[in-house]
Amino acid sequence: MHTVYILYSEKLNRFYTGYTQNLEERLDFHIEKNESRKFTSKAKDWVVFYKIACETKNQAESIEKHIKSMKSSKYVRNLKNYPEISEKLLEKYR
């Protein structure tokens, strides 16, 4: 199982979108100090804002790319407020 995840940092007031097979491990990866992660290393307060369980890696990659292409925090917030958006994404990228 793959998961598309959206992290939120209150300090930066920003979202970060990615996908993984192990969300807990990946969250630790983003939080630990490492200069090679130029964006997520700027804050230590990342929390999981939203996640979507996907059937395949290809589906997760496609949904992640779609969310990133929207370039909109409003869209990200709407994913959480309107679960039917996620359902449509899962169908579209099945």
Secondary structure, DSSP 8 states (H G I E B T S, - for coil): -EEEEEEEETTTTEEEEEEES-HHHHHHHHHS--TTSTTGGG-S--EEEEEEEESSHHHHHHHHHHHHHH--HHHHHHHHH-HHHHHHHHHHT-
